[in-house]
Amino acid sequence: MSVNDLARIDIRQFLRRQQGERYKAFVIHGPPLASKTKFARKLAEVIPGGVYLDLLHYVTERPELAQQVDMIDVAALQRLVITYAANTGARVLLVDELDFLIPVWGDDLTEFKHMVRSLSVAQTSTIIGFILQTRYELEEWILPNGANNQNRILHIENIQALQP
């Protein structure tokens, strides 16, 4: 582990803390080609109860969703991921490839941010991480959680590499 890694977020420790929190959602974002998908897939493999969901693939494989993609608003996304988490028994669900929905939402992340901010144990005990390309709204967003005040908006470059 390098000196630079010591200043970075230990994602396993982050998730352990997140497990005890009331608000369960978080965001990992980064620029295109920053290996976000590779990281999310690997994380889902190495953490107990980790499940990876490629949302674009999931939607395109289901004609009832693919035909109504322009109707998938933030509330529908929330229902979909909560149901998926329950059906798979996920303790941590990593939802990737959802950037295709942002134009459907009018390029406005206001409702999405509200959902991430408020998704709580009242709706699901699963920790849900959303993997997105960096956008201005994400760069500027600070969303502290609980007593330890950890930010739930993480830039991929600030996360330690996963060790086997």
Backbone as a ProteinNet text record, in pm:
[ID]
protein_1_A
[PRIMARY]
MSVNDLARIDIRQFLRRQQGERYKAFVIHGPPLASKTKFARKLAEVIPGGVYLDLLHYVTERPELAQQVDMIDVAALQRLVITYAANTGARVLLVDELDFLIPVWGDDLTEFKHMVRSLSVAQTSTIIGFILQTRYELEEWILPNGANNQNRILHIENIQALQP
[TERTIARY]
84.8	0	89.2	60.5	142.4	100.3	183.7	152	24.6	7.3	-114.2	-239.2	-227.3	-342.3	-385.3	-292.7	-327	-424.2	-418.3	-507.7	-642	-651.4	-773.7	-871.4	-993.5	-1101.3	-1086.6	-1092.9	-1097.6	-1245.4	-1280.6	-1421.2	-1483.6	-1405.9	-1462.2	-1499.1	-1413	-1442.3	-1562.8	-1566.6	-1680.8	-1811	-1812.6	-1934.3	-1970.3	-1870	-1899.1	-1969.1	-1920	-1983.8	-2124.1	-2135.1	-2263	-2369.8	-2328.9	-2423.5	-2501.3	-2437.2	-2503.4	-2579.1	-2580.5	-2644.7	-2791.8	-2867.7	-3009.1	-3024	-2941.8	-2950.8	-2848.7	-2895.3	-2816.7	-2752.7	-2791.9	-2743.1	-2616.1	-2534.3	-2414.7	-2388.2	-2297.1	-2262.5	-2111.5	-2068.6	-1929.1	-1932.3	-1850.3	-1847.3	-1703.5	-1687.9	-1556.3	-1568.9	-1459.1	-1462.6	-1476.1	-1510.8	-1514.2	-1378.4	-1381.7	-1260.9	-1178.4	-1242.1	-1171.1	-1181.5	-1230.3	-1243.9	-1349	-1452.1	-1559.8	-1631.2	-1660.8	-1730.4	-1643.9	-1518.7	-1427.3	-1420.4	-1410	-1405	-1534.3	-1650.1	-1778.8	-1797.5	-1760.3	-1771.2	-1681.9	-1559.9	-1464.9	-1515	-1564	-1616	-1731.6	-1821.9	-1934.8	-1887	-1774.9	-1719.3	-1656.1	-1591.6	-1509.4	-1580.5	-1694.6	-1763.9	-1879.3	-1899.1	-2009.3	-2144.2	-2223.3	-2355.2	-2352.9	-2238.2	-2226.5	-2290.2	-2367.6	-2433.4	-2412.7	-2375.3	-2354.2	-2473.5	-2525	-2636.2	-2596.4	-2585.3	-2565.6	-2706.2	-2746.2	-2883.9	-2919.8	-2828.5	-2855.6	-2884.7	-2803.2	-2824.4	-2956.9	-2983.3	-3106.3	-3229.7	-3228.7	-3343	-3356.3	-3245.7	-3254.2	-3291.8	-3267.2	-3302.7	-3449.4	-3519.5	-3659.3	-3745.4	-3814.7	-3892.9	-3990.7	-4051.5	-4147.8	-4081.6	-3952.9	-3879	-3819.4	-3762.6	-3696.9	-3795.3	-3918.6	-4019.3	-4067	-4041.8	-4088.5	-3973.3	-3854.8	-3737.3	-3756.7	-3833.3	-3857.4	-3951.6	-4003.5	-4092.5	-4021.3	-3893.9	-3820.5	-3772.2	-3856.2	-3818.2	-3744	-3709.7	-3632	-3711.3	-3840.4	-3923.2	-3924.4	-3933.8	-3930.5	-3794.2	-3687.2	-3552.7	-3543.3	-3593.8	-3588.8	-3663.8	-3783.6	-3860.8	-3785.2	-3727.7	-3655.8	-3536.3	-3454.7	-3335.3	-3370.3	-3472.7	-3514.2	-3566.9	-3646.7	-3699.1	-3586.3	-3493.9	-3380.7	-3296.9	-3271.2	-3194	-3264.5	-3394.8	-3471.2	-3470.5	-3488.7	-3494.1	-3359.9	-3251.2	-3118.5	-3056.9	-3119.6	-3064.2	-2939	-2923	-2803.2	-2795.4	-2676.2	-2648.8	-2594.4	-2521.7	-2471.3	-2502.1	-2577.9	-2611.9	-2540.9	-2462.6	-2390.4	-2458.1	-2521.7	-2600.8	-2516	-2476.3	-2387.3	-2462.4	-2402.7	-2456.4	-2597.1	-2617.9	-2746.9	-2743.2	-2628.9	-2615.7	-2713.4	-2756.6	-2850.3	-2984.2	-3013.5	-3140.5	-3137.1	-3020.1	-3010.9	-3077.2	-3057.8	-3132.6	-3284.1	-3328.2	-3470.8	-3524.2	-3438.8	-3476.4	-3454	-3432	-3411.2	-3276.7	-3176.9	-3042.6	-3045.3	-3145.4	-3161.5	-3149.1	-3051.9	-3029.4	-3098.1	-3183.3	-3245.7	-3320.6	-3407.9	-3484.6	-3394.6	-3296.1	-3201.6	-3126.7	-3079.3	-3008	-3097.9	-3223.5	-3317.9	-3333.9	-3344.5	-3358.4	-3235.6	-3116.2	-2992.6	-2987.4	-3023	-3019.2	-3114	-3230.6	-3335.9	-3360.9	-3298	-3319	-3271.9	-3363.9	-3330.7	-3369	-3337	-3369.6	-3519.5	-3598.7	-3744	-3785.2	-3701	-3732.1	-3655.8	-3530.9	-3447.7	-3332.3	-3293.2	-3174.9	-3048.2	-3065.1	-2952.1	-2882.9	-2750.9	-2673.2	-2671.7	-2709.8	-2718	-2621.6	-2529.1	-2433.9	-2466.4	-2467.1	-2492.9	-2361.6	-2327.2	-2201.7	-2233.2	-2175.3	-2207.4	-2082.4	-2095.7	-1991	-1999.5	-1883.3	-1879.5	-1957.3	-2034.6	-2108.3	-2086	-2103	-2081	-2158.3	-2284.1	-2368	-2310.4	-2238.3	-2178.5	-2048.7	-1971.7	-1844.9	-1867.9	-1977.5	-2005.6	-2086.6	-2132	-2225.7	-2151.7	-2185.8	-2134.9	-2256.2	-2255.2	-2369.8	-2320.6	-2305.1	-2254.8	-2359.4	-2309.9	-2398.2	-2359.9	-2456.5	-2440.8	-2336.1	-2306.8	-2215.7	-2073.8	-2031.5	-1893.6	-1880.1	-1992.8	-1992	-1924.6	-1919.7	-1855.5	-1941.1	-1873.7	-1943.5	-1987.7	-2110.7	-2164.1	-2147.6	-2078.5	-2050.5	-1899.7	-1859.5	-1718.9	-1669.6	-1555.3	-1491.4	-1402.9	-1409.9	-1335.6	-1186.5	-1132.4	-989	-952.1	-1050.5	-1025.5	-1046.4	-1066.9	-1090.4	-965	-924	-809.3	-836.8	-732.3	-744.1	-784.2	-864.5	-907.7	-792.5	-768	-666.5	-738	-675.1	-741.9	-768.6
-117.4	0	123.6	216.7	337.2	442.1	542.8	653.6	723.1	735.9	797.7	719.1	586	503.2	525.3	561.3	581.8	697.7	796.5	911.3	883.7	773.3	739.9	662.5	653.8	587.6	436.9	369.4	223.5	186.3	136.8	112.7	6.1	-90.8	-192.4	-130.2	-44.6	25.9	119.6	187.9	274.3	194.2	76.7	-4.7	-59.4	-94.3	-139.7	-29	92.5	205.9	230.1	218.3	244.7	146.6	26.5	-75.7	-31.9	42.3	86.7	216.7	273.7	402.7	388.3	491.2	492.9	510.6	599	627.1	541.3	461.4	350.8	374.7	477.5	494.2	579.4	552.4	632	634.4	722.2	737.9	727.3	652.3	654.4	712.3	814.8	875.2	895.7	911.5	934.9	961.3	1005.1	1035.9	908.6	924.9	807.7	737.3	606.5	522.1	524.2	550.6	552	418.4	315.2	179.1	168.2	249.9	243	107.7	61.7	-66.1	-181.1	-182	-286.3	-285.9	-168.1	-155.6	-208.7	-167.9	-210.3	-361.5	-419.7	-565.5	-638.4	-591.1	-652.3	-636.9	-518.5	-495.1	-590	-606.8	-698.8	-842.1	-878.3	-1013.1	-1032.9	-930.6	-949.1	-917.5	-851	-822.6	-920.5	-965.1	-1058.1	-995.1	-1067.9	-1019.7	-913.4	-897.8	-798	-846.1	-759.4	-790.3	-672.4	-702.7	-601.8	-602.5	-484.8	-472.1	-374.9	-427.3	-343.3	-302.4	-182.2	-139.2	-129.9	-81.5	-71.6	-210	-307.8	-444.7	-499.8	-476.4	-524.1	-470.3	-341.1	-278.7	-329.2	-336	-377.6	-524.4	-605.5	-748.2	-773.4	-672.4	-687.4	-597.8	-657.3	-577.2	-480.3	-523	-434.9	-308.1	-317.1	-198	-123.4	-197.6	-135.3	-51.4	-99.2	-25.7	100.9	108.5	224.9	295.6	290.7	348.2	496.1	565.9	707.7	731.3	624.2	634.4	598.7	563.3	525.2	652.9	700.5	817.9	771.9	864.3	829.9	738.4	761.6	675.3	532	517.1	383.2	318	396.1	343	294.6	373.4	334.4	204	192.4	67.4	-50.5	-28.7	-134.8	-184.5	-93.8	-138.6	-200.4	-148.9	-208.9	-350.1	-368.4	-501.6	-595.3	-546.9	-628.4	-671.6	-579.7	-611.8	-719.4	-704.7	-802.8	-939.4	-941.7	-1068.3	-1140.5	-1066.1	-1129.4	-1153	-1099.1	-1113.2	-1029.9	-925.5	-841.2	-770.1	-769.6	-683.7	-550.4	-556.7	-436.6	-453	-360.7	-362.6	-246.8	-277.3	-175.7	-160.6	-46.9	-20.2	63.1	2.5	65.3	88.2	167.7	192.1	250.4	350.4	416.6	555.9	593.9	726.7	747.6	639.9	653.2	712.6	707.4	761.5	912.7	969.6	1112.2	1199.1	1171.9	1250.5	1230.9	1112.8	1087.4	1180.1	1207.4	1294.8	1442.6	1472.6	1610.6	1665.7	1576.7	1615	1683.7	1652.1	1712.7	1602.8	1618.3	1517.6	1549.9	1649.9	1691.8	1577.8	1509.2	1398.7	1280.9	1253	1145.9	1177	1298.9	1338.5	1326.6	1363.4	1348.8	1200.8	1115.6	972.6	918.6	953.5	907.4	959.7	1084.7	1147.9	1078.8	1034.4	989.5	838.6	761.3	615.9	559.1	501.4	463.1	319.3	280.1	145.9	121.3	226.3	209	146.5	167.5	112.4	-15.7	-24.4	-141.5	-146.5	-267.4	-280.6	-291.8	-301	-313.1	-178.6	-181.1	-62.8	-57.8	56.1	67.7	175.8	134.7	226.6	248.7	373.5	410.3	455.2	398.2	426.2	514	633.8	729.9	797	851.1	938.3	1070.2	1130.2	1257.7	1363.4	1436.9	1553.1	1664.2	1785.6	1899.9	1885.3	1842.2	1830	1731.7	1632.7	1534.1	1586.6	1659.1	1715.4	1809	1881.8	1983.2	1930.9	1806.9	1752.7	1691.3	1734.6	1674.4	1623.6	1495.9	1433.5	1354.2	1421.2	1351.3	1256.1	1154.6	1053.3	1024.4	1026.3	977.6	1045.8	980.3	1034.6	1051.7	963	973.6	1074.5	1128.6	1235.5	1197.2	1068.8	1029.7	1072.5	1125.3	1169.6	1047.4	1048.4	936.9	957.6	1063.7	1090.1	1073.3	967	929.3	940	1000.9	1004.4	880.7	810.1	685.2	702.1	818.7	841.6	858.4	876.9	891.4	761.1	651.7	521.8	435.7	371	280.4	167.3	121.5	2.4	-114.7	-204.2	-323.2	-421.8	-466	-569.2	-703.6	-808.8	-941	-991.6
0	0	0	-89.3	-101.9	1.1	17.9	107.2	60.1	-72	-125.1	-87.8	-83	-47.2	97.6	185	325.9	343.7	256	263.8	195.8	127.9	54.8	141.8	93.8	166.7	155.9	268.2	272.7	254.4	136.9	103.6	193.9	237.9	327.8	462	512.5	637.9	619.8	507.4	475.4	480.8	417.5	413.3	550.8	631.8	768.9	847.5	834.2	902.3	846.8	716.5	650.1	696.9	731.1	774.4	898.8	986.5	1108.4	1094.4	977.2	955.9	917.7	945.9	907.2	756.4	697.9	554.8	481.5	386.9	331.9	196.3	123.9	-12.8	-16.9	-119	-143.2	-292.6	-334.2	-475.4	-490.5	-591.1	-636.2	-776.3	-798.5	-931.1	-976	-1104.9	-1162.3	-1311	-1371.7	-1514.9	-1599.1	-1726.8	-1815.6	-1814.9	-1828.1	-1835.2	-1707	-1592.9	-1464.5	-1392.2	-1461	-1405.9	-1296	-1303.7	-1205.3	-1210.2	-1331.4	-1346.8	-1295.9	-1332	-1284.9	-1132	-1074	-928.6	-865.9	-918.8	-862.6	-872.1	-986	-1001.4	-900.3	-886.1	-792	-648.6	-614.8	-479.9	-449.5	-543.9	-523.7	-501.2	-562.6	-545	-407.6	-354.9	-234.7	-103.8	-108.1	17.2	36.5	159.2	185.9	150.8	75.6	36.7	-71.2	-138.9	-244.7	-374	-437.9	-564.7	-659.6	-783.1	-886	-980.2	-1013.2	-1107.2	-1217.9	-1340.7	-1458.9	-1501.8	-1464.5	-1486.5	-1634.3	-1716.9	-1860.2	-1918	-1884.9	-1931.3	-1877.4	-1750.7	-1687.7	-1761	-1791.2	-1858.4	-2001.6	-2076.1	-2216.5	-2231.8	-2132.1	-2137.3	-2102.1	-2057.4	-2019.2	-2107.9	-2205.5	-2300.7	-2233.4	-2121.4	-2053.7	-2000.3	-1966.3	-1922.8	-2041.8	-2135.4	-2250.9	-2332.1	-2343.8	-2421.5	-2351.4	-2221.6	-2145.8	-2074.9	-2134.6	-2070.3	-2037.8	-2120.4	-2095.6	-1977.4	-1920.1	-1804.3	-1674.1	-1681.8	-1561.4	-1492.7	-1402.1	-1324.7	-1199	-1113.2	-993.5	-901.1	-888.4	-803.1	-856.4	-988.1	-1048.7	-1026.7	-1038.7	-1011.8	-868.4	-775.5	-634.4	-611	-666.1	-650.7	-711.2	-829.4	-899.7	-817.1	-763.8	-692	-556.5	-490.7	-363.4	-386.8	-490.7	-523.9	-564.1	-646.4	-690.4	-569.9	-479	-358.3	-276.5	-258.8	-181.5	-250	-381.5	-455.8	-461.2	-455.2	-462.4	-324.7	-220.6	-86.1	-65.1	-143.1	-134.6	0.2	55.9	171.9	123.3	11.7	-55.3	-203.9	-259.1	-401.2	-468.6	-571.7	-647.8	-783.3	-804.4	-924.1	-1019.2	-1129.9	-1226.9	-1357.5	-1443.9	-1578.5	-1574.3	-1488.8	-1485.4	-1546.9	-1601.2	-1662.9	-1778.3	-1843.2	-1955	-1911.2	-1782.4	-1732.6	-1711.1	-1696.5	-1664.9	-1772.5	-1902.3	-2002.1	-1990.7	-1949.8	-1929.3	-1819.5	-1721.6	-1610.1	-1644.3	-1771.3	-1813.5	-1770.4	-1757.6	-1712	-1575.8	-1496.8	-1364.7	-1258.6	-1170.3	-1066.7	-934.1	-931.2	-805.8	-738.2	-810.6	-751	-714.3	-798.4	-767.8	-638.1	-624.5	-503.2	-380.3	-395.5	-284.4	-246.8	-346.9	-319.8	-247	-294.3	-229.3	-85.5	-67.6	64.2	162	114	205.4	209	122	121.8	255.2	330.7	468.7	500.6	622.6	668.8	670.3	668.5	661.7	528.1	422.8	291.2	261.6	306.5	280.9	380.6	417.1	502.7	418	286.8	194.7	177.8	178.7	142.7	-9.6	-65.1	-210.9	-258.2	-345.1	-403.9	-549.7	-590.6	-729.3	-791.8	-907.2	-975.7	-1097.4	-1100.2	-1205.3	-1260.2	-1381	-1432.1	-1357.6	-1335.8	-1266.1	-1342.1	-1267.3	-1317.5	-1216.1	-1260	-1172.2	-1040.7	-1049.1	-929.9	-827.8	-875.8	-785.6	-724.5	-804	-755.5	-637.1	-642.6	-541.4	-422.3	-430.5	-331.2	-214.4	-95	28	104.3	136.1	202.7	323.4	438.2	557.8	613.5	682.6	738.2	883.1	970.3	1105.6	1191.3	1301.3	1402.3	1349.4	1258.7	1210	1096.4	1049.9	949.9	818.5	785	659.6	541.4	439.8	319.9	239.8	193.5	114.8	-34.5	-75.1	-215.6	-234.1	-303.6	-313.4	-457.6	-475.1	-607	-616.8	-727.4	-745.7	-717.9	-750.8	-732	-584.2	-497.4	-353.7	-277.4	-348.2	-284.6	-302.5	-193.5	-200.9	-297.2	-363.9	-449	-361.3	-417	-341.4	-331.1	-210.3	-186.9	-180.2	-230.5	-228.2	-86.7
[MASK]
++++++++++++++++++++++++++++++++++++++++++++++++++++++++++++++++++++++++++++++++++++++++++++++++++++++++++++++++++++++++++++++++++++++++++++++++++++++++++++++++++++

